[in-house]
């Protein structure tokens, strides 16, 4: 059957490979970059910071070398290092990314990046001496910090991109763009200190042994698409109806006789068939294909009758010149799959792989000189050798389906069978990358059972392990879809999934499941089990059990492995749990993508004919110790391999990297525009004998928000506050001419009872006249404009939540009232989206073509019925006289110690359900906060995230066409929807003429199945693609 559901696991891989792939290059700075060291100096000890903060470093020792990009620095492992003086920009308490390229020479316990010294690191990343890979260390305030391991070792002697992110204590490790581990720390906030930042060492060691390049530190947790991971793809032939190169390098193929056929997913005209006698594809010999020191070739092949010995999948071979170049073929002497690469005396790497089962196989060859030559089948290494000579490039063409692209070639070695998805790289790709290519697009034969419970207990893998329901009843799943999960009564309900051969595993297994226990789980209850008590094998199970008590997993033979945790939920929430086991290897257990425990495995499984049971330990109605489960279960998956941490994370987040969502139990807090609040001076907190000498006020907290964004002494051009850059140009915002937080108070000295009006025109309420702005204006009490006052305060409240001054998650709340502003109904949009849209309206009012009396009435109504009620809804004045435990604020003593005299955190007082205009919606996600988004300008196109997302069955797609985009001729616009296989499923706009401004298109997905889709906007030369998730 078609893999219509399996793409969910590998969606992350597919999306970044095809939609937003970023070729490796030097980073450029953005608003979140606080340090960027290109290390491109050619001499001296100075190391320049390319960010706006000027965090320049001084090198001690180090050798300037050719780096990953341009120059880099080599560290000797004993004395070398780079020191960067402490600065406020490096004192990050949350939302952190550390990343760089390293080329390690040894597994010394070497510091890569460290804020602070060995015994007091605020945050640090270093290489473990015991090959546990990367270690992230953060300070807990004691003598020693807490260490968190990636548990994945890096390769010595090759450039590797590493990154660590921190978000409220969630630590994620990335190696070469792959998420390798995700762990919840014991703290949610990073401490601050006055220590220096060190690269390659600290003042007391340990020292890094190897090379470092392109160091970047950011005050946000960056996403995968923001890492410039090097794939160096020079040719890519997906054969989507033609032989075009989709790498962007223009190496298009010319088809000679080969015919389009069905690919491995069942898609017509998406692979090529070669007849074995005269068919081939000529891809030319552009400079990008003339490789010298490294090459990787990846391809999918199918040979219905078995391959012809002496037939080539791909070749760039110069027989009559002193160079061989590269090829991948089925050939003697073994016979079997073989690869050749190198110079005149080229390297030959043979295997005995000779498929005879008419299946699709993924094969890869990687070659690097000096280095290794390797050949893989389905991600498995078949053979390797040391390379002996470089390639001497020629003008010989690349041929697919034969050895050389010549119709008169006697020894053409034509291929008989199907070929698809050819890729050529100018480097040796890693095993992790090969594994990603093998599992790309959801083609994962290791998934031996998948139970999405979409109205039944059928197995939607290719293995037919359908379940038989015994008493369990269909119920609502975690997305609110009816009849999409099963409820088990805890006494006699279970599902029997049989014991087909595919379920009889021996050396590896992964179990993934979602569950919910409304009253907390019963101790001694099983989510799933394949357990043979009366035979010399245990097999595998996942349960809540003693001795801890808590979530527990058992896998193995007669003396099976037991892995315990203390996870015992009591909050009636859906949880994702997963177990991976491999012998020999490790046994791991996860909750919501977080590794809870691990151990080394001890014995293999001895398979039996015991059935797999969901909801109890064994699928037997007469079983005394049945251990029945009480609660709901959904999305059960069983694999015959141990999934990686990134794959577990992909199953949990679905779609990837959804940030933690605010719960409806969170009590939020806002500021309110009143004379009392905003005319008081900021109180600088001072202690005497451990007690506050003076109590804080609202302006103390406001100052704290402001201080996080800008210097307290100046607000220079180019800096950003409330999401807006400070510029002289009047086409931006009138409120940005601020120098310090006290300037905010000047705009809140009255209730602004006048008419609401936008900022691209200044009004004179007394005369009823208007004039265009010709310079930025200060936010003062003379502007009697509730729109500017409430709009600014609204954004200040979002920023306060993002900064942790008030409870976090405020920006993710959703508007729960119908309101029309500039023709758009904002009900169902988040606070972030409202802030962004309101910015656009306020700044480009005239460009929207709205300037009537009715439009002003709508603007005023929006301010009075939306912005003001939200700003005031969660408001409560500071209680400075109550006991410490009852005060609605706290003073952070850690920040006080760091000399932040405004360190006031406001406690929440109301939940979203207490305010009639907003609500909490589970799963709401806005990808860009307003403080990170580019401002809406008339000089740029934009394709926005659809809303709602996820959706069922309709959603809205919004895009912007800037002023000036339409000149003499109309702008032709196309908007299409594609599935994950790149197939077009809907055309919403087809070369239609669109006007300047914002546009919204409704998409009705009633006729298509659930899953991830992509929508692509083409407007003139502008092309952008985004993803959306349909959940039915």
ROFI-113770 format. One record per residue (C-alpha): residue in one letter; x negated, y negated, z negated. Coordinates in steps of 0.5 Angstrom, whole numbers, padded with zeros to 4 digits, always signed. Each point is the difference from the previous one (the first is absolute). Example, Ala and Ser with C-alpha at 12.3 -4.5 7.8 and 13.67 -1.06 7.14 Angstrom:
# residues 2
A-0025+0009-0016;S-0002-0007+0002;
//
This chain:
# residues 1032
X+0000+0000+0000;X-0002-0007+0001;X-0004-0003-0006;X+0005-0005-0001;X-0001-0001-0008;X-0007+0002-0001;X-0003-0007+0003;X+0002-0002-0007;X-0007+0003-0003;X-0004-0003+0005;X+0003-0006+0001;X-0005-0004-0003;X-0005+0003+0005;X+0004-0001+0006;X+0002-0007-0001;X-0007-0003-0001;X-0003+0004+0005;X+0005-0002+0005;X+0003-0007-0002;X-0005-0004-0004;X-0007+0003+0001;X-0005-0005-0001;X-0007+0002+0003;X-0006-0001-0005;X-0003-0007+0000;X-0002-0005-0005;X+0005-0003-0005;X+0003-0007+0001;X+0002-0004-0006;X+0007-0001-0002;X+0004-0003-0006;X-0001+0007-0004;X-0008+0000+0001;X-0004-0002-0006;X-0006+0003+0002;X-0003+0002+0007;X-0007+0002+0001;X-0002+0001+0007;X-0007+0001-0002;X-0002-0003+0007;X-0006-0004-0003;X-0007+0002+0004;X-0004-0002-0006;X-0001-0003-0007;X+0004+0002-0006;X+0006-0004+0001;X+0007+0004+0002;X+0005-0005+0002;X+0007+0001-0002;X+0005-0001+0006;X+0006-0002-0004;X+0003-0007-0002;X-0003+0001-0007;X-0007+0000+0001;X-0002+0006-0004;X-0007+0001+0003;X-0005+0005-0003;X-0007+0001-0001;X-0004+0006+0002;X-0005+0003-0004;X-0005+0005+0004;X+0005+0003+0006;X-0002+0001+0007;X+0003-0003+0006;X+0002+0005+0005;X+0005+0001+0005;X+0007+0001-0003;X+0007+0003+0002;X+0001-0007+0003;X-0006-0005+0002;X-0005+0001-0006;X+0001+0003-0007;X-0004+0001-0006;X-0004+0006-0003;X+0000+0002-0007;X-0006+0004-0003;X+0004+0003-0006;X-0005-0002-0005;X-0001-0008+0000;X+0004-0003+0006;X+0007-0004-0001;X+0004-0006+0002;X+0002-0005-0006;X+0006-0005+0001;X+0002-0005-0006;X+0006+0001-0003;X+0006-0004+0002;X+0007-0001-0001;X+0002+0003+0007;X-0003+0007-0002;X+0004+0000-0007;X+0005+0004+0003;X+0005+0003-0005;X+0005+0004+0005;X+0001+0002+0007;X-0008+0001+0002;X-0003+0003+0006;X-0008+0002+0000;X-0003+0002+0007;X-0006+0001+0004;X-0004+0004+0005;X-0005+0005-0004;X-0005+0004+0003;X-0003+0004-0006;X-0006+0004+0000;X+0001+0004-0007;X+0005+0001-0005;X-0003-0004-0005;X+0005-0003-0005;X-0001-0007+0004;X+0004-0006-0001;X+0003-0003+0006;X+0004-0005-0002;X+0001-0002-0008;X+0003-0006-0003;X-0004+0000-0007;X-0006+0005-0002;X+0000+0007-0001;X+0003+0000-0007;X+0005-0005+0001;X+0003+0000+0007;X+0006-0004+0001;X+0001+0004+0007;X-0005+0004+0004;X-0001+0005+0005;X-0006+0005+0000;X-0002+0006+0003;X+0000+0006-0005;X-0006+0005-0001;X+0004+0006+0000;X+0003-0001+0007;X+0007-0002-0003;X-0001-0005+0005;X+0002-0007-0002;X+0001-0002-0007;X+0005-0006-0001;X-0002-0003-0007;X+0004-0006-0004;X-0001-0002-0007;X+0005+0001-0006;X-0003-0005-0004;X-0004+0005-0004;X-0008+0002+0001;X+0002+0005+0006;X+0005-0001+0005;X+0004+0005+0003;X-0002+0004+0006;X+0005+0003+0006;X-0003+0004+0005;X+0002+0001+0008;X-0002+0007-0001;X-0002+0000+0008;X-0008+0000+0001;X-0002-0005+0005;X-0005+0002+0006;X-0008-0001-0001;X-0003-0004+0006;X+0006-0003+0003;X+0003-0006+0000;X+0007+0001-0004;X+0005-0005-0001;X+0002+0000-0008;X+0006-0004-0003;X+0003+0000-0007;X+0007-0004-0001;X+0003-0001-0007;X+0007-0002-0001;X+0003+0000-0007;X-0004+0005-0002;X+0001+0005+0006;X-0007+0001+0003;X-0001+0003+0007;X-0006+0002+0004;X-0001+0000+0007;X-0006+0003+0004;X+0000-0002+0008;X+0007-0002+0000;X+0002+0006-0004;X+0004+0000-0007;X-0004+0005-0003;X+0003-0001-0008;X+0005-0004-0003;X+0000+0000-0008;X+0004-0004-0005;X-0005-0004-0005;X+0001+0000-0008;X+0001-0008+0001;X+0004-0004+0005;X-0005-0006-0001;X-0007-0002+0002;X-0004-0004-0006;X-0004-0006+0002;X-0007-0002-0002;X-0005-0005+0001;X-0005+0006+0003;X-0004-0001+0007;X+0002+0005+0006;X-0005+0005+0002;X-0001+0003+0007;X-0004+0006+0000;X-0002+0000-0007;X+0001-0004-0007;X-0005-0003-0004;X-0001+0007-0004;X+0002+0005+0006;X+0001+0005+0003;X-0002-0002+0006;X+0003+0002+0007;X-0005+0004+0005;X+0002-0002+0007;X+0003-0005+0004;X+0006-0005-0001;X+0003-0005+0005;X+0007-0004+0001;X+0002+0000-0008;X+0007-0003-0001;X+0004-0002-0006;X+0007-0002+0000;X+0005-0002-0005;X+0005+0004+0003;X+0001+0008+0001;X-0001+0001+0008;X+0004+0005+0004;X-0003+0005+0005;X+0001-0005+0006;X-0005-0005-0003;X-0006+0004-0001;X-0004+0000+0007;X-0002+0007+0000;X-0004+0002+0006;X+0003+0005+0005;X-0004-0002+0006;X+0005+0003+0005;X-0003-0001+0007;X+0006+0004+0004;X+0006+0002-0002;X+0005+0004+0004;X+0007+0002-0003;X+0002+0002+0007;X+0007-0004-0001;X+0002+0001+0007;X-0006-0002+0003;X-0008+0001-0001;X-0001-0008-0002;X-0005-0001-0006;X+0004-0003-0006;X-0007-0002-0004;X+0000-0007+0003;X-0006+0002+0004;X+0003+0001+0007;X-0003+0007+0001;X+0006+0002+0004;X+0000+0006+0003;X+0002+0002+0008;X+0004+0007+0000;X-0002+0005+0005;X+0005+0005+0001;X+0001+0001-0008;X+0008+0000-0001;X+0004-0003-0006;X+0003+0005-0005;X+0002+0001-0007;X-0004-0002-0006;X-0001+0004-0007;X+0006-0004-0002;X+0005+0002+0005;X+0000-0007+0004;X+0000+0000+0007;X-0005-0003+0005;X-0005-0001-0006;X-0006+0005+0001;X-0003+0002+0007;X+0000+0007+0003;X-0007+0002+0004;X+0001+0006+0005;X-0007+0003-0001;X-0002-0001+0007;X+0000-0007+0002;X+0003-0005-0005;X-0004-0005-0004;X+0001-0007-0003;X-0006-0005+0002;X-0001-0005-0006;X-0006-0004+0004;X-0006-0002-0004;X+0001-0007-0003;X-0006-0002-0005;X+0005+0001-0006;X-0001+0008+0003;X-0007+0000+0000;X-0002+0002-0007;X-0007+0001-0002;X-0001+0002-0008;X+0007+0002-0002;X+0006+0003+0003;X+0007+0004-0002;X+0005+0003+0004;X+0007+0002-0002;X+0005+0004+0004;X+0006+0004-0001;X+0000+0006+0005;X+0005+0006+0002;X-0002+0006+0004;X+0006+0004+0002;X-0004+0006+0002;X-0006-0001-0004;X-0006-0005+0003;X-0004+0002+0006;X-0007+0001-0002;X-0004-0006+0003;X+0005-0005+0000;X-0001-0007-0003;X+0005-0004-0004;X-0004-0007+0001;X-0007-0001+0003;X-0004-0006+0002;X-0006+0004+0003;X-0006-0002+0004;X-0003+0007+0003;X-0004-0004+0005;X-0003-0005-0005;X-0004+0000-0006;X+0006+0000-0005;X+0005+0005-0002;X+0005-0005-0004;X+0006+0003-0003;X+0005+0006+0001;X+0005+0004-0003;X+0002+0007+0003;X+0001+0008+0000;X-0007+0003+0002;X-0005+0005-0001;X-0004+0002-0003;X+0004+0003-0006;X+0005-0001+0003;X+0005-0005-0003;X+0001-0008-0001;X-0007-0003+0001;X-0002-0008+0000;X-0006-0003+0003;X-0003-0007-0001;X-0007-0003+0000;X-0005-0002+0005;X-0004+0005+0006;X-0001+0005-0006;X+0007+0000-0002;X+0003+0003-0007;X+0004+0006+0001;X+0005+0002-0005;X+0004+0006+0001;X+0006+0004-0004;X+0004+0006+0001;X+0006-0004+0000;X+0004+0003+0006;X+0008-0001-0001;X+0004+0005+0003;X+0007-0002-0003;X+0003-0005+0004;X+0000-0005-0006;X-0002-0007+0000;X-0007-0001-0003;X-0004-0007-0003;X-0007+0001+0002;X-0006-0006-0002;X-0007+0000+0002;X-0004-0006-0004;X-0008-0001+0002;X-0005-0005-0003;X-0007-0001+0001;X-0004+0001-0004;X+0005+0004-0004;X+0005+0005+0001;X+0004+0004+0005;X+0007+0003-0002;X+0006+0003+0003;X+0007+0001-0003;X+0006+0004+0001;X+0006-0003-0003;X-0004-0004-0005;X-0004+0006-0002;X-0008+0000+0001;X-0002+0005+0005;X-0007-0001+0001;X-0005-0005-0001;X-0008-0002+0002;X-0005-0005+0000;X+0000-0005+0006;X-0007+0000+0004;X+0001-0006+0005;X+0003-0006+0002;X+0005-0001+0006;X-0003-0003+0006;X+0007-0003+0003;X+0001+0000+0007;X+0005-0002+0005;X+0004+0007+0000;X+0007-0001-0001;X+0004+0003-0006;X+0004+0006+0002;X+0006+0003-0003;X+0002+0007+0002;X-0007+0002+0003;X-0007-0001-0001;X-0001-0006+0005;X+0005-0005+0004;X-0002+0003+0007;X+0005+0003+0005;X-0006+0003+0003;X-0004+0003-0006;X-0001+0007+0001;X-0001+0002-0007;X+0006-0005-0002;X+0002+0005-0006;X+0007-0002+0000;X+0005+0001-0006;X+0006+0004+0000;X+0005-0002-0005;X+0003-0006-0003;X-0004-0006-0003;X+0003-0006-0005;X-0003-0005-0004;X-0007-0001+0002;X-0004-0005-0004;X-0007-0002+0001;X-0004-0004-0006;X-0007-0003+0001;X-0002+0003-0007;X+0001+0006-0004;X+0006+0000-0004;X+0001+0003-0007;X+0004+0007-0002;X+0005-0005-0003;X+0001-0003+0007;X+0001+0006+0003;X+0005+0003-0005;X+0004-0006+0001;X+0000+0001+0008;X+0002+0007-0001;X+0006-0001-0004;X+0002-0006+0004;X+0007-0002+0001;X+0003+0006-0005;X-0003+0006+0004;X-0002+0003-0007;X+0001+0008+0001;X-0003+0000-0008;X+0007-0002-0002;X+0004+0007-0001;X+0006-0002-0003;X+0004-0007+0000;X+0006-0001-0004;X+0003-0007+0001;X+0007+0003-0002;X+0004-0004+0005;X+0007+0003-0001;X-0004+0007-0001;X-0006+0004-0002;X-0003+0001+0007;X-0007+0000+0001;X-0002-0005+0005;X-0007+0002+0001;X-0001+0005+0006;X+0000+0006-0005;X+0007+0001-0001;X+0000+0001-0007;X+0007-0002-0001;X+0003+0000-0007;X+0006+0004-0003;X+0004-0005-0005;X+0002+0004-0007;X+0005-0005-0003;X-0004-0007+0001;X+0004-0005+0002;X-0002-0006+0005;X-0001-0007-0003;X-0002-0007+0002;X-0008-0001+0001;X-0005-0005-0002;X+0002-0005+0006;X+0008+0001-0002;X+0001+0004+0006;X+0006+0005-0002;X-0001+0008+0001;X-0007-0001+0000;X-0003+0003-0006;X+0002+0006-0004;X+0002+0000-0008;X-0001+0006-0004;X+0004+0001-0006;X-0006+0003-0005;X+0004+0007-0001;X+0001+0004+0007;X-0002-0004+0006;X-0005+0001+0005;X-0002+0000+0007;X-0004+0007+0003;X-0005-0002+0005;X-0002+0007+0002;X-0007+0003+0000;X-0002-0001+0008;X-0007+0001+0002;X-0001-0007+0000;X+0001-0001-0007;X-0005+0006-0003;X-0006-0005-0001;X-0006+0002-0002;X-0006-0005+0000;X+0004-0007+0000;X+0007-0003-0002;X+0003-0007-0001;X+0007-0001-0003;X+0003-0006+0001;X+0007-0002-0003;X+0005-0006-0002;X+0004+0001-0007;X+0004-0003-0005;X+0002+0002-0007;X+0006-0004-0002;X-0001+0002-0007;X-0008+0002+0000;X-0002+0006+0002;X+0001+0007-0003;X-0006+0003-0003;X-0001+0007+0003;X+0003-0003+0007;X-0002+0001+0007;X+0000-0004+0006;X-0003+0005+0004;X-0003+0007-0001;X-0002+0006+0004;X-0002+0004-0006;X-0002+0008+0000;X+0001+0002-0008;X-0001+0007+0001;X-0005+0000+0006;X-0007-0001-0001;X+0001-0007+0003;X+0003-0007-0002;X+0000-0004+0006;X+0002-0007-0001;X+0005-0004-0004;X+0002-0007-0002;X+0004-0001-0007;X+0001-0004-0006;X-0003+0005-0006;X-0004+0001-0006;X-0006-0001-0003;X+0000-0007+0001;X+0006-0001+0001;X+0001-0003+0007;X-0001+0000+0007;X-0004+0007+0002;X-0002+0004+0006;X-0003+0007+0001;X-0003+0003+0006;X-0005+0006+0001;X-0001+0007-0001;X+0001+0005-0006;X-0004-0005-0004;X+0003-0006+0003;X-0002-0007-0002;X+0005-0005-0004;X+0000-0007+0001;X+0003-0004-0006;X+0002-0008-0001;X+0004-0004-0005;X+0005-0003+0005;X+0007+0001-0002;X+0005-0005+0003;X+0006-0003-0004;X+0002-0005+0004;X+0004+0003+0005;X-0004-0003+0006;X-0002+0004+0006;X-0007+0003+0000;X-0005+0003+0005;X-0004+0005-0002;X-0005+0004+0004;X-0005+0006-0001;X-0006+0002+0004;X-0004+0006-0001;X-0006+0003+0004;X-0004+0006-0002;X-0006-0001-0001;X+0001-0007-0001;X+0004-0005-0004;X+0007+0001-0003;X+0004-0007-0001;X+0006-0003-0002;X+0003-0007+0002;X+0006-0004-0003;X+0002-0006+0005;X-0006+0001+0004;X-0004-0001-0007;X-0005+0006-0002;X+0002+0002-0006;X-0005+0006-0001;X-0005+0005+0003;X-0004+0006-0001;X-0004+0005+0004;X+0003+0006+0003;X-0001+0007-0002;X+0003+0005+0004;X+0004+0001+0007;X+0007+0002+0000;X+0002+0007+0001;X+0006-0001+0005;X+0007+0004-0002;X+0007+0001+0003;X+0003-0004-0006;X+0004-0006+0003;X-0001-0007-0001;X+0005-0003-0005;X+0002-0008+0000;X+0003-0001-0007;X-0002+0006-0004;X-0006+0004-0001;X+0002+0006+0005;X+0006+0001+0004;X+0003+0005-0003;X+0007+0000-0003;X-0001+0005-0005;X-0006-0003-0003;X+0000-0001-0008;X-0006-0005+0001;X+0003-0004+0006;X-0002-0007-0003;X+0005-0004+0004;X-0001-0007+0001;X+0005-0006-0002;X+0000-0006+0005;X-0001-0002+0007;X-0005+0003+0005;X-0002-0003+0007;X-0005+0000+0005;X-0004+0007-0001;X-0006+0001+0004;X-0005+0006+0000;X-0006+0000+0004;X-0005+0005+0001;X-0006-0004-0002;X-0002-0005-0005;X+0002-0007+0002;X-0004-0006-0001;X+0001-0006-0005;X+0002-0004+0006;X+0005+0005+0003;X+0003+0000-0007;X+0001-0007-0001;X+0003+0000+0007;X+0005+0005-0002;X+0001-0005-0007;X+0001-0007+0003;X+0004+0002+0007;X-0002-0005+0003;X-0007-0001-0002;X-0002-0005-0005;X+0007-0002-0003;X-0002-0005-0006;X+0003+0002-0007;X+0007-0003+0000;X+0003-0004-0005;X+0005+0004-0004;X+0007-0002-0002;X-0002+0000-0007;X-0006-0006+0001;X+0002-0006-0004;X-0002-0006+0005;X-0002-0007-0002;X+0000-0007+0004;X-0001-0007-0001;X+0005-0005+0000;X+0000-0007+0003;X+0001-0005-0007;X-0003-0006-0002;X-0001+0004-0007;X-0004+0005+0004;X-0004-0004+0005;X-0002-0006-0004;X-0003+0003-0005;X-0008+0000+0000;X-0004+0006+0001;X-0002+0003-0007;X-0007+0003+0000;X+0001+0006-0005;X-0005-0001-0006;X-0001+0005-0006;X-0002-0001-0007;X-0001+0006-0004;X+0003+0004+0005;X+0007-0004+0000;X+0002-0005+0006;X-0001-0007-0002;X+0005-0002+0004;X+0006+0004+0004;X+0000+0000+0008;X+0006-0003+0004;X+0002+0002+0007;X-0005-0005+0003;X-0005+0005-0003;X+0002+0005+0004;X+0001-0004+0006;X-0007-0002+0000;X-0002+0007-0001;X+0003+0002+0007;X-0003-0006+0003;X-0007+0002-0003;X+0000+0006+0003;X+0001-0003+0007;X-0004-0006+0000;X-0006-0003-0003;X+0003-0004-0006;X-0004-0006+0002;X+0001-0001+0008;X+0005+0003+0005;X-0004+0000+0006;X+0002+0000+0007;X+0001+0007+0003;X+0002+0003-0007;X+0006+0003-0001;X+0006-0001-0005;X+0007+0003+0000;X-0002+0004+0007;X-0002-0007+0003;X-0006-0003+0002;X-0002-0007-0002;X-0001-0004+0007;X+0001-0007+0002;X+0005+0002+0005;X+0007-0002-0001;X+0002+0005+0004;X-0001+0005-0006;X+0003-0001-0007;X+0001-0007-0004;X-0001+0003-0007;X-0007+0002+0001;X-0004-0006-0002;X-0001+0003-0007;X-0007-0001-0004;X+0002+0003-0006;X+0006+0004-0003;X+0002-0006-0004;X+0002-0003+0007;X+0005+0005+0000;X+0004-0003-0006;X+0001-0007+0004;X+0005+0004+0005;X+0004+0002-0006;X+0001-0006-0004;X+0007+0000+0002;X+0006+0004+0002;X-0001-0002+0008;X+0008-0001+0001;X-0001-0003+0007;X+0002+0004+0006;X-0005+0005+0002;X-0004-0001+0006;X-0005+0003+0004;X-0008-0002+0000;X-0001-0001+0007;X+0004-0007-0001;X+0000-0004-0006;X+0006-0003-0002;X+0002-0007-0003;X+0007+0002-0003;X+0001-0007-0002;X+0000-0002+0008;X+0002+0007+0003;X-0006-0001+0004;X-0006+0005+0002;X-0007+0000+0003;X-0005+0005+0002;X-0005+0002-0005;X-0007-0003+0002;X-0004+0002-0006;X+0000+0005-0005;X+0004-0003-0006;X-0001+0001-0008;X+0006+0004-0004;X+0002-0006-0004;X+0007-0001-0004;X+0001-0005+0006;X+0003+0005+0004;X+0007+0001-0002;X+0000+0007+0004;X+0003+0006-0004;X-0002+0004+0006;X-0008-0001-0001;X+0001+0000-0007;X+0003+0007+0000;X-0003+0003+0005;X-0007-0002-0003;X+0002+0003-0006;X+0003+0006+0003;X-0007+0002+0003;X-0003-0002-0007;X+0004+0005-0003;X-0002+0006+0005;X-0007-0002-0001;X+0000+0000-0007;X+0003+0007+0000;X-0005+0002+0005;X-0006-0003-0004;X+0003+0004-0007;X+0002-0006-0003;X+0007+0002+0000;X+0002+0007+0001;X-0002+0003+0007;X+0005+0002+0005;X+0004-0006+0001;X-0001-0001+0007;X+0002+0007+0002;X+0007-0002-0003;X+0006+0000+0005;X+0005-0006+0001;X+0007+0003-0001;X+0004-0006+0002;X+0002-0002+0007;X-0003-0006+0002;X-0001-0003+0007;X-0006-0004+0002;X-0002-0003+0007;X+0005+0006+0003;X-0003+0005-0004;X+0003+0004-0006;X-0005+0001-0005;X+0004+0006-0004;X-0004+0006-0001;X-0007-0004+0001;X-0006+0000-0006;X-0002-0006-0004;X-0006+0000+0005;X+0004+0000+0006;X+0004-0006-0002;X-0006-0004-0002;X-0003+0001+0007;X+0006-0001+0003;X+0001-0006-0004;X-0007-0003+0002;X+0002+0001+0007;X+0006-0004-0001;X-0002-0006-0004;X-0006-0001+0004;X+0002+0001+0007;X+0008-0002+0000;X+0000-0004+0006;X-0004+0005+0004;X+0006+0005-0002;X+0005-0005+0003;X+0004-0001-0006;X+0001-0007-0002;X+0007-0001-0001;X+0004-0002-0006;X+0003+0007-0001;X-0007+0003+0000;X-0002-0005-0006;X+0006+0003-0003;X-0002+0007+0001;X-0007-0002-0003;X+0002-0003-0006;X+0005+0006-0001;X-0006+0005+0000;X-0004-0004-0005;X+0006-0001-0005;X+0003+0007+0001;X-0007+0004+0001;X-0006-0003-0002;X+0002-0004-0006;X+0004+0006-0003;X-0006+0004+0001;X-0005-0005-0003;X+0005-0001-0006;X+0003+0007-0001;X-0006+0003-0003;X-0002-0006-0004;X-0001-0001-0007;X-0004-0005-0004;X-0006+0002-0004;X+0001+0002-0007;X-0006-0002-0004;X+0003+0000-0007;X+0002+0008+0000;X-0004+0005-0003;X-0006+0003+0005;X+0004+0006+0002;X+0007-0004+0002;X-0004-0005+0004;X+0002+0000+0007;X-0008-0001+0002;X-0006+0003-0002;X-0007-0003+0000;X-0005+0004+0003;X-0006+0000-0004;X-0005+0003+0005;X+0001-0006+0005;X-0001-0004-0006;X-0007+0003-0001;X-0001-0001+0007;X+0001-0008-0001;X+0007+0000+0003;X+0004-0005-0004;X+0006+0001+0003;X+0001+0008+0000;X+0007+0000-0002;X+0005+0006+0003;X+0007-0001-0001;X+0005+0006-0002;X+0006+0001+0004;X+0007-0001-0002;X+0005+0003+0005;X+0000+0005+0005;X+0002-0001+0007;X+0007+0003-0002;X+0001-0006-0004;X+0000-0005+0005;X+0005+0000+0005;X-0003-0002+0006;X-0006+0005+0000;X-0001+0008-0001;X-0005+0005+0000;X+0000+0005+0006;X-0004+0006+0000;X-0005+0001+0005;X+0000-0007+0002;X-0007-0002+0003;X-0002-0007+0003;X-0007+0001+0003;X-0003-0007-0001;X+0001-0004-0005;X+0001-0007+0001;X-0006-0002-0003;X-0004+0005+0005;X+0004-0002+0006;X-0002-0005+0006;X+0005-0006+0000;X+0005+0000+0005;X-0003-0005+0005;X+0003-0002+0007;X-0007+0002+0003;X+0001+0008-0001;X+0004+0006+0002;X+0002+0005-0006;X+0004+0006+0000;X+0003+0001-0007;X+0001+0006-0004;X+0007+0003+0001;X+0005-0001-0006;X+0003+0004-0003;X-0006+0005+0000;X+0001+0006-0001;X+0007+0000+0004;X+0006+0004+0002;X+0003-0001+0005;X-0001-0007+0002;X-0006-0005-0001;X-0002-0007+0002;X-0006-0002+0004;X-0003-0007+0000;X-0005-0003+0004;X-0002-0007+0001;X-0002-0004+0007;X-0004-0006-0002;X+0001-0007+0003;X-0004-0001+0006;X+0000+0007+0002;X+0005-0001+0006;X-0003-0005+0005;X+0002-0001+0007;X+0003+0007+0001;X+0005+0004-0005;X-0004+0005-0005;X+0002+0008+0001;X+0001+0004-0006;X+0000+0007-0001;X+0002+0004-0006;X+0000+0008+0000;X+0000+0005-0006;X-0004+0006+0001;X-0001+0007-0005;X-0006+0002-0003;X-0002+0004+0007;X+0000-0007+0004;X+0007+0002+0003;X+0004-0006+0002;X+0007+0001-0004;X+0003-0007+0001;X-0001-0006+0004;X+0003-0006-0004;X-0002-0006+0005;X-0003+0002+0007;X-0004-0006+0003;X+0006-0005-0003;X-0001-0008+0000;X-0001-0002-0007;X+0000-0007-0003;X-0005-0003-0005;X+0002+0001-0007;X+0002+0006-0005;X+0004+0006+0003;X+0003+0006-0003;X+0002+0007+0003;X+0004+0005-0003;X-0002+0007+0001;X+0005+0006-0001;X-0003+0007-0001;X+0006+0004+0000;X-0001+0004+0005;X-0008+0002-0002;X-0002+0005-0005;X-0004-0003-0007;X-0007-0001+0001;X-0005-0006+0001;X+0000-0004+0006;X-0004-0006+0003;X+0003-0006+0003;X-0004-0004+0005;X+0001-0007+0002;X-0003-0003+0007;X+0001-0007+0001;X-0005-0003+0006;X-0007+0002-0002;X+0002+0001-0008;X+0001+0008-0002;X+0001+0002-0007;X+0003+0007-0003;X+0003+0001-0007;X+0002+0007-0003;X+0007+0001-0003;X+0003+0006-0004;X+0007+0003+0002;X+0003+0004-0006;X+0007+0003+0001;
//
